[in-house]
């Protein structure tokens, strides 16, 4: 039920705000999220065996 509510909210946001601004925000969040996820995952592989 919560998923349906989110989809309805997203559809209304696109109608009122315009898809350009919403798409820009979604893309920025995706890029930042991917960068942070990569940093968190890859920093575990950087270990010194001294």
Secondary structure, DSSP 8 states (H G I E B T S, - for coil): -HHHHHHHHHHHHHHHH-HHHHHHHHHHHHHHHHHHHHHHHHHTT-----
